[in-house]
Amino acid sequence: MQVRMDEWSNSIQKIPDLAEKVGELKNWRQIAVIVIIGTVGTILGWIVRSGKY
């Protein structure tokens, strides 16, 4: 029974690390989306200002 409790204890201790890694991935995904949208907006603005559209 003690061995099983130790296994559960190790798993439970890893949960905050896992949650932190998932949070970091979300932040990077949001940053990537912002950069992509900003780049597309800049390109579209350059095309409209140049009068080629």
C-alpha positions in Angstrom: 0.0 0.0 0.0 2.9 2.4 0.8 4.4 1.8 -2.6 1.1 2.9 -4.3 0.9 6.0 -2.2 4.5 6.9 -3.1 3.6 6.5 -6.8 0.6 8.8 -6.4 2.6 11.3 -4.5 5.2 11.5 -7.3 2.4 12.0 -9.9 0.7 14.7 -7.8 3.9 16.6 -7.4 4.4 16.7 -11.2 1.0 18.4 -11.8 2.2 22.0 -11.2 5.2 21.5 -13.5 2.9 20.2 -16.2 0.4 23.1 -15.7 3.3 25.6 -16.0 4.5 24.0 -19.3 1.0 24.1 -20.7 0.7 27.8 -19.7 4.0 28.6 -21.4 2.8 26.9 -24.6 -0.4 29.0 -24.5 1.7 32.1 -24.2 3.9 31.2 -27.1 0.9 30.4 -29.2 -0.7 33.7 -28.4 2.5 35.6 -29.3 2.8 33.7 -32.6 -0.8 34.6 -33.5 -0.2 38.2 -32.7 3.0 38.3 -34.8 1.4 36.6 -37.8 -1.7 38.9 -37.7 0.6 42.0 -37.3 2.7 40.8 -40.3 -0.3 40.2 -42.5 -1.8 43.6 -41.5 1.5 45.3 -42.3 1.7 43.7 -45.7 -1.9 44.5 -46.5 -1.4 48.1 -45.4 1.7 48.4 -47.6 -0.2 47.0 -50.6 -3.1 49.4 -50.1 -0.9 52.4 -49.6 1.1 51.6 -52.7 -2.1 51.6 -54.8 -1.4 48.2 -56.4 -4.5 46.6 -55.0 
